[in-house]
Amino acid sequence: MNRKKKLNSILEKRMKRLNAKKNFNAKPKYISKAERARLEALAQSDAAQIEETTEVNQ
């Protein structure tokens, strides 16, 4: 019985590793707080430029 249990546990570990490698990109990439602030500032400046161009066109 111990031999069967050992073989089954080895096979289960292999399957877990293969599944983990297959689904490696499940989590979104981490974006630091400073990077989020920079992106937000860029978005706001882009929005301000768009508003300026619409005001000039009208």
QUIDA-V472150 format. One record per helix or strand. SS is the DSSP state (H for helix, E for strand). FROM is the first residue (numbers start at 1). LEN is the number of residues. If there is no record, write none. Layout:
ss = {SS & SS}
from = {FROM & FROM}
len = {LEN & LEN}
This chain:
ss = {H & H}
from = {2 & 33}
len = {21 & 25}
